[in-house]
Amino acid sequence: MDLANLVAEKLQQGVDLEEYKRDPAKYLALFGKYWGKQVDIMESVRDHKITLVRSANDTGKTYTAAATILWFLDVYRRKNGRN
């Protein structure tokens, strides 16, 4: 089973998406190991209209961006036509 299907399966097991909205680290844990700054970035996306991140080479930018997009879609998009 690939990672995307594993995460989708866990999300369909009746999880409270509000919990993931409040605590992005729990969502990030679905993907395995993560770095503390990744949680800070996701919390900033949750709490602010604009998030800027200073970075360098090989710091996990792509991973963090992808996980943040998936998290945002999973916890904020409409389900069955409702919020």
C-alpha positions as CSV (number, residue, x, y, z in Angstrom):
1,M,0.0,0.0,0.0
2,D,1.4,3.4,-0.9
3,L,1.7,6.3,1.5
4,A,-1.2,8.3,0.0
5,N,-3.6,5.3,0.3
6,L,-2.4,4.7,3.9
7,V,-3.1,8.3,4.9
8,A,-6.5,8.2,3.1
9,E,-7.4,5.0,4.9
10,K,-6.5,6.5,8.3
11,L,-8.5,9.6,7.6
12,Q,-11.6,7.6,6.6
13,Q,-11.6,5.7,9.9
14,G,-13.9,8.2,11.5
15,V,-11.2,10.6,12.7
16,D,-12.2,14.0,13.9
17,L,-10.8,16.4,11.3
18,E,-11.2,19.3,13.8
19,E,-8.5,17.5,15.9
20,Y,-6.1,17.7,12.9
21,K,-7.1,21.3,12.3
22,R,-6.2,22.2,15.9
23,D,-3.0,20.1,15.9
24,P,-1.2,19.8,12.6
25,A,1.5,17.7,14.2
26,K,-1.0,14.8,14.5
27,Y,-1.7,15.0,10.8
28,L,2.0,15.2,10.0
29,A,2.6,12.1,12.1
30,L,0.5,10.1,9.6
31,F,3.3,10.5,7.1
32,G,6.0,9.3,9.5
33,K,8.9,11.3,10.9
34,Y,8.8,15.1,10.8
35,W,10.9,18.1,11.9
36,G,9.6,20.6,14.5
37,K,9.8,23.5,12.1
38,Q,7.4,21.8,9.7
39,V,4.8,21.9,12.5
40,D,5.6,25.6,13.0
41,I,5.0,26.3,9.3
42,M,1.7,24.4,9.3
43,E,0.5,26.3,12.4
44,S,1.4,29.5,10.8
45,V,-0.6,28.6,7.7
46,R,-3.5,27.8,10.0
47,D,-3.2,31.0,12.0
48,H,-2.2,33.7,9.5
49,K,-3.3,34.9,6.1
50,I,0.3,34.9,4.8
51,T,3.2,32.6,5.8
52,L,6.8,33.3,4.7
53,V,9.6,30.8,5.4
54,R,13.3,31.4,5.2
55,S,15.1,28.3,4.1
56,A,18.2,26.8,2.6
57,N,19.1,23.7,0.5
58,D,17.8,20.3,1.5
59,T,15.6,21.4,4.4
60,G,12.4,19.6,3.4
61,K,10.7,22.4,1.6
62,T,8.9,20.2,-0.9
63,Y,7.9,17.7,1.7
64,T,6.6,20.4,4.0
65,A,4.7,22.2,1.1
66,A,3.1,18.9,0.0
67,A,2.1,17.9,3.5
68,T,0.7,21.4,4.2
69,I,-1.4,21.4,1.0
70,L,-2.8,17.9,1.8
71,W,-3.5,18.9,5.4
72,F,-5.2,22.1,4.4
73,L,-7.4,20.2,1.8
74,D,-8.3,17.5,4.3
75,V,-9.3,19.7,7.1
76,Y,-10.8,22.7,5.3
77,R,-12.4,21.5,2.1
78,R,-16.1,20.9,2.0
79,K,-17.3,17.4,2.6
80,N,-20.6,16.4,0.9
81,G,-21.4,20.0,0.0
82,R,-21.0,21.3,3.5
83,N,-18.1,22.9,5.5
